[in-house]
Amino acid sequence: MEKIIYKSMKKVFTEEIKEIEDEINKLFKKYNAKDKKDFLNKANKEDVERLKHLEDQLNRVMECLRRINLKVI
């Protein structure tokens, strides 16, 4: 039973990671930025704050996914 729960959680976190990465890519495309440094030079303050928020979310979700992967092993 636990294994099923872990698989479901893993799926949800994986989907969330993909959504966050897609949002980050949209921001980069908006400014035609090739990397974060380029983005920070071109973007307005609001979008820079949005990127920081998305990166924080991404890090939290990835940490949760790592923990789940360790419990499954």
JOGIWO-V566498 format. One record per pair of residues at least 6 apart in sequence whose C-alpha atoms are under 6 Angstrom apart, sorted by the first residue. I is the first residue (numbers start at 1). J is the second residue. If there is no record, write none. Layout:
((I & J) (I & J))
//
This chain:
((33 & 39))
//
